[in-house]
Amino acid sequence: MARVLKTSVRVLPNATILDLEGEIDIGNSPALRATLFERIPTTSRLVLNMTAIRYIDSSGIAILVEGLKRARDLKKAFVLFGLGPAVYDVLRLTNLLGVFQVFENEERALEADAV
């Protein structure tokens, strides 16, 4: 059975928020990559809402790393918030928690100084 990832976009004056819902795997991570690469150049801060992500595999993690690198290359902020246990554990096990800027909630993700 194919895993489903729903993505919705909210554009704010100082940020773009991607609300992600479902599961990120090799089947749907290319679509997420396309969305990230489309949105990063158009905003000063890309915020990924991970509260409704129940599963992420290595391809999904690779896309997040690629998005972070692209954002840094363009001097844009790339932040995550609302990591559930599934995403948190994968980032912790891959030693990537410290690589990403991770916040508890949307308010903190939007107010934090991020580079």
N, C-alpha and C positions, 0 to 999 in steps of 0.2 A: 504494500500500500504506500502510495506517495505521501510524503510529509508535506504539509501545507504551511506556507509562510504568507501572512497578510502584512502589507506595508501601507501605512497612511502617512501623509506628510502634512505638517503644520508649519507654516512660515510666519515667524514673528519678526518684529523690527530688528532684533539683535541676534537671532538664531533661527535655525531650521531644525525642527524636531521630527525624527522618524519614529513613529509608533510601530513597533514590530510585535507580531502576535503569531504564535505557533512554534514551529520547529525549523531550524536552519541546518540543512544537510547538503550533500553534493548535488542533489537534484535541483534545489532552489537557490543555492548560494550564488550562481552566476547572475541571477536577476537582482539579488541584493547588491552585488558588486556594481552592476550597471546603475542602480539607484544611487549608491554612494558616490560613484564617480561623476554622475550627473549633478548631484547636489553640492558636493564639496566646493567647487569653484564659485558657486552662486551665493554663498553665505560666509559670514565670519566665524560662525560656530555651528558645527553639526552635532546634534545631541541625539543619541540613540536610546530610546525608551525600551528597555529589555524586560520590563515587569511581566510581560505575557509570553516570554520565550520559555518553553518547557524543555527544549533539547537543542544542543548545538554540537556538531561534529568537527573534525579537524579542518574540513574545507570551510566551514563557517568561521572558525577561528582565523584561518588564513586570510579570509576576506576582510575581517576586522583589522588584522595587522596591515594588510594592503591599504585599506582605507585610512588608517592612522598615518602610514607613511606618506600617502598622497596629500593628506591634510597638512602634515608638517612641511612637505615640499612647497606647498602653496601658502604657508604661514597662517593656516586656519586652525581653529580649535576643533578637536574631535573628542567628545566625551560620552561616557556611558552612564546610565543610571538604572536603578531598580533591578539589579542582578538577582535572579532567583538562584536556588541551590544548584540547579543543573549547570547554569552558565558560570556561576562563581567557582564551583568545584573544578570545572575544566580549565578556567583561567589560572586558578591556584596550582593545579597539577602541572600545567605547562609553564609555570613561573612567569606568567604574563600579567598577573594582577598589578604589579608595580609599573608595567609599561603603559597601561591605559590610565586615563583619569577616570575614576569611578566614584559616583556619588550615590547617596541613599535615595534621593528623590529629585523630581524635576526642578523644584525651586532651587535647590543647592547646585544642580548642574548648570542652571542658567545664570546664577549669580557669581559663581566661582571664576577666579582669574585663570584662564586656560590658554595655553599656547600650543 
